[in-house]
Amino acid sequence: MISQFEALDAKVVGISADTFASQGAFAQQNGFTFPLLSDWPNLAMMDAFGVKNEAGTSAVRSTFIFNADSILYEVIADQEASDHAPLALEAIKTLSN
């Protein structure tokens, strides 16, 4: 699916509270070719985006779509994990038109 994002000139970056080592293993296991960033140990990005879970130890799965001017266009939340990429792709297609 990453090729569909690239065809629209979209940049994909993943961020989680997992360690760098965990991120590397996860990327390799799933064949990810886009950057995966670690917000561990201080969770500053999760604070900045307001997505910490109730326990404050991880993030509520969220997808943020920014336009070419770095302005937030859409937030995808409260969805199954498998729905985030297709919904993001549709939002980017809409934004591109």
Protein Blocks (a to p, Z undefined) as FASTA:
>chain_A
ZZmmmmnopacddddfbdfklmmmmmmmnopabdcddfbfklmmmmmnopacfkopaccd
ddddddfkopafbdcehiafklmmmmmmmmmmmmmZZ
